[in-house]
Amino acid sequence: MPATTIPTRSAVPVLLRAAELNKGEPGNWGFEGEQITAAYDPAQISRADAETRLRAQMNAKGITVSAFVDTDGRPADEAREHTEHTESPLTPEQTTLVLDEGLGAWVTAPVETALRDIDDQRTARENAEVPFLAAQMVVSDYRPQAYGRHTEVWLSAGTTIGSLTPAKARQALEAMRGFVDQLEAVVTLAEETAAGDFEGDPEVYRLDREAEERRTKAISEARLKAIAEGRA
């Protein structure tokens, strides 16, 4: 069972700006009153990598980032006003860590797609019980002085679950974003092609099935005859 109490601060937006920082310091963050501000040096690190790094640093302090808000060169007070209108897509339950005694770790409530699973190998009822996609944050801190503290994103696709570091989860997110455009292109192509689809003739279907059954029966009878005559 986890040995320490994880802070359960709700997710907060962070003001992020590009700046020239000291060499070896690609990014930093701190508080300006109640607002968290951060900076990164584009000459040392990309925006995406900076966000991943800053998220990890803040998460280690019990702070969950809802979004990085680009100040776009605006004064901090103007950017701060912008964050007041930035709503997290997560519910309080999805940003709050609670102890899962069975798992022995701290977890947030999962986010799920409304679409249920699409596994052809499972029944419709079984698929209805599982979301198509789901994700949640899991923090393990059992005897942290000995084993450390580890934060993961558990990403589920149907009944398949992957436990990812925040950095790996970010990679998965970027891959999914790129895949969406490709998926849309495939769906569009399929929609256009489906315009030529049609249903088969029931009578032709019946005759074809009867012919197939006669063929199967003839093969079975031939095999049984061969066995009886000792030829098989």
VMD Tcl script that draws the C-alpha trace (Angstrom):
set ca {
  {0.00 0.00 0.00}
  {1.34 3.49 -0.76}
  {3.24 5.00 2.12}
  {2.69 8.72 1.55}
  {-0.24 11.01 0.94}
  {-0.37 12.34 -2.59}
  {-1.56 15.94 -2.91}
  {-4.92 16.12 -4.68}
  {-4.76 19.61 -6.10}
  {-7.09 20.07 -9.10}
  {-5.58 20.53 -12.53}
  {-4.46 24.09 -13.21}
  {-3.48 26.03 -16.35}
  {0.12 27.20 -16.68}
  {1.27 30.31 -18.53}
  {4.11 29.32 -20.86}
  {6.44 31.61 -22.78}
  {9.57 31.22 -24.87}
  {12.67 32.85 -23.41}
  {16.44 32.75 -23.52}
  {17.55 30.78 -20.47}
  {20.88 29.78 -19.00}
  {22.70 26.97 -20.80}
  {21.73 23.62 -19.31}
  {18.40 25.05 -18.12}
  {15.98 24.41 -21.00}
  {12.92 25.19 -18.90}
  {11.80 26.45 -15.50}
  {8.64 27.34 -13.63}
  {7.40 29.08 -10.51}
  {4.51 30.96 -8.92}
  {3.39 34.53 -9.53}
  {0.86 34.87 -6.78}
  {-1.64 32.07 -7.36}
  {-0.71 31.71 -11.03}
  {1.92 29.21 -12.18}
  {4.19 30.52 -14.92}
  {6.82 28.67 -16.93}
  {9.42 29.37 -19.58}
  {11.40 27.31 -22.06}
  {14.37 28.04 -24.30}
  {13.63 27.10 -27.96}
  {17.37 26.99 -28.60}
  {17.69 24.12 -26.12}
  {14.40 22.25 -26.26}
  {11.26 21.97 -28.39}
  {7.91 23.23 -27.14}
  {6.49 19.68 -26.96}
  {9.49 18.33 -25.03}
  {9.42 21.36 -22.74}
  {5.78 20.73 -21.89}
  {6.52 17.07 -21.15}
  {9.47 18.02 -18.94}
  {7.55 20.74 -17.09}
  {4.52 18.48 -16.57}
  {6.77 15.85 -14.99}
  {8.44 18.42 -12.72}
  {5.12 19.84 -11.55}
  {3.56 16.41 -11.18}
  {6.40 15.48 -8.84}
  {5.22 18.38 -6.68}
  {1.63 17.19 -6.77}
  {0.51 19.70 -9.41}
  {-1.52 18.51 -12.38}
  {-1.38 20.75 -15.45}
  {-4.69 21.16 -17.28}
  {-3.13 23.11 -20.14}
  {-0.16 25.22 -21.12}
  {-1.41 28.64 -22.21}
  {0.83 30.51 -24.62}
  {1.15 34.13 -23.50}
  {1.86 35.17 -27.11}
  {3.90 38.08 -25.86}
  {0.96 39.42 -23.84}
  {1.44 40.81 -20.34}
  {1.06 38.19 -17.64}
  {-2.14 39.76 -16.30}
  {-3.77 39.61 -19.76}
  {-2.68 36.01 -20.25}
  {-3.87 35.21 -16.74}
  {-7.28 36.62 -17.62}
  {-7.28 34.28 -20.62}
  {-6.69 31.26 -18.40}
  {-9.78 32.08 -16.37}
  {-11.79 31.19 -19.47}
  {-9.78 28.04 -20.19}
  {-11.84 25.12 -18.97}
  {-10.26 21.74 -18.47}
  {-12.01 18.91 -20.33}
  {-11.55 16.83 -17.18}
  {-13.98 16.53 -14.29}
  {-12.76 16.99 -10.70}
  {-12.78 13.19 -10.31}
  {-10.57 12.84 -13.37}
  {-7.95 15.20 -11.92}
  {-8.00 14.00 -8.31}
  {-5.84 11.11 -7.12}
  {-7.55 8.63 -4.80}
  {-6.15 5.48 -3.25}
  {-7.01 2.22 -5.00}
  {-6.34 -0.26 -2.21}
  {-6.61 -3.26 -4.52}
  {-4.03 -1.82 -6.87}
  {-1.89 -0.32 -4.12}
  {-1.55 2.96 -6.01}
  {-3.19 6.35 -6.44}
  {-5.45 6.74 -9.47}
  {-7.67 9.28 -11.14}
  {-11.07 8.41 -12.57}
  {-10.60 7.37 -16.21}
  {-11.60 9.41 -19.22}
  {-13.48 7.29 -21.74}
  {-14.88 7.55 -25.24}
  {-18.65 7.37 -25.54}
  {-18.07 4.78 -28.25}
  {-17.83 1.30 -26.79}
  {-15.41 -1.40 -27.89}
  {-15.52 -2.74 -31.46}
  {-13.83 -6.15 -31.02}
  {-15.27 -8.64 -33.52}
  {-14.13 -11.50 -31.27}
  {-16.45 -10.41 -28.45}
  {-20.22 -10.23 -28.17}
  {-22.11 -6.96 -28.43}
  {-22.90 -7.18 -24.71}
  {-19.23 -7.68 -23.84}
  {-18.19 -4.77 -26.03}
  {-20.80 -2.54 -24.41}
  {-19.03 -2.96 -21.06}
  {-15.69 -1.66 -22.35}
  {-14.89 1.78 -23.80}
  {-13.22 2.00 -27.20}
  {-10.50 4.17 -25.66}
  {-9.76 5.16 -22.07}
  {-6.97 6.77 -20.08}
  {-6.17 7.58 -16.48}
  {-3.23 8.69 -14.37}
  {-1.70 6.23 -11.90}
  {0.89 7.14 -9.26}
  {2.83 4.43 -7.42}
  {4.71 5.47 -4.29}
  {5.01 2.31 -2.21}
  {7.94 2.84 0.18}
  {9.19 5.68 -2.00}
  {12.56 6.01 -0.28}
  {13.34 2.47 -1.42}
  {11.39 2.19 -4.67}
  {10.82 5.80 -5.67}
  {7.65 7.37 -6.94}
  {6.43 6.70 -10.46}
  {3.67 8.39 -12.46}
  {2.13 6.66 -15.44}
  {-0.69 7.10 -17.90}
  {-2.67 3.92 -18.35}
  {-3.98 3.94 -21.90}
  {-6.61 1.39 -22.89}
  {-7.77 0.36 -26.34}
  {-10.65 -1.98 -25.69}
  {-9.38 -4.70 -23.35}
  {-5.72 -3.95 -24.10}
  {-3.96 -1.77 -21.52}
  {-0.57 -0.10 -21.77}
  {1.17 1.59 -18.82}
  {3.13 4.53 -20.21}
  {5.46 7.12 -18.77}
  {4.19 10.67 -19.37}
  {6.79 11.04 -22.13}
  {5.64 7.84 -23.85}
  {2.01 8.89 -23.42}
  {2.85 12.18 -25.13}
  {4.35 10.21 -28.03}
  {1.19 8.09 -28.22}
  {-0.92 11.26 -28.26}
  {1.07 12.76 -31.12}
  {0.82 9.47 -33.04}
  {-2.95 9.44 -32.55}
  {-3.25 13.02 -33.78}
  {-1.36 12.12 -36.93}
  {-3.42 8.98 -37.40}
  {-6.73 10.85 -37.22}
  {-6.13 12.58 -40.56}
  {-5.18 9.28 -42.17}
  {-8.20 7.54 -40.68}
  {-10.48 10.27 -41.98}
  {-9.01 9.83 -45.46}
  {-9.62 6.06 -45.33}
  {-13.18 6.59 -44.08}
  {-13.86 9.13 -46.83}
  {-12.51 6.70 -49.44}
  {-14.68 3.91 -48.02}
  {-17.76 6.14 -48.04}
  {-17.19 6.98 -51.70}
  {-16.58 3.34 -52.61}
  {-19.62 2.18 -50.61}
  {-21.84 4.10 -53.03}
  {-21.51 1.06 -55.32}
  {-22.42 -1.51 -52.65}
  {-25.60 -3.60 -52.98}
  {-27.40 -6.50 -51.32}
  {-27.33 -9.96 -52.87}
  {-30.38 -11.65 -54.42}
  {-32.09 -13.82 -51.75}
  {-33.02 -16.48 -54.31}
  {-29.49 -16.72 -55.69}
  {-28.23 -16.87 -52.11}
  {-30.58 -19.78 -51.33}
  {-29.51 -21.73 -54.40}
  {-25.84 -21.12 -53.67}
  {-26.19 -22.32 -50.06}
  {-28.06 -25.46 -51.18}
  {-25.35 -26.24 -53.72}
  {-22.66 -25.74 -51.07}
  {-24.48 -28.04 -48.66}
  {-24.77 -30.76 -51.36}
  {-21.05 -30.44 -52.10}
  {-20.16 -30.70 -48.42}
  {-22.46 -33.70 -47.98}
  {-20.95 -35.49 -51.00}
  {-17.42 -34.98 -49.66}
  {-18.40 -36.31 -46.23}
  {-20.12 -39.37 -47.70}
  {-17.10 -40.11 -49.91}
  {-14.79 -39.98 -46.89}
  {-17.04 -42.28 -44.85}
  {-17.19 -44.76 -47.74}
  {-13.41 -44.74 -48.09}
  {-13.02 -45.42 -44.37}
  {-15.51 -48.29 -44.54}
  {-13.64 -49.86 -47.46}
  {-10.30 -49.43 -45.75}
  {-9.01 -46.96 -48.30}
  {-8.51 -44.12 -45.83}
}
mol new
graphics top color blue
foreach p $ca { graphics top sphere $p radius 0.5 }
foreach p [lrange $ca 0 end-1] q [lrange $ca 1 end] { graphics top cylinder $p $q radius 0.2 }
display resetview
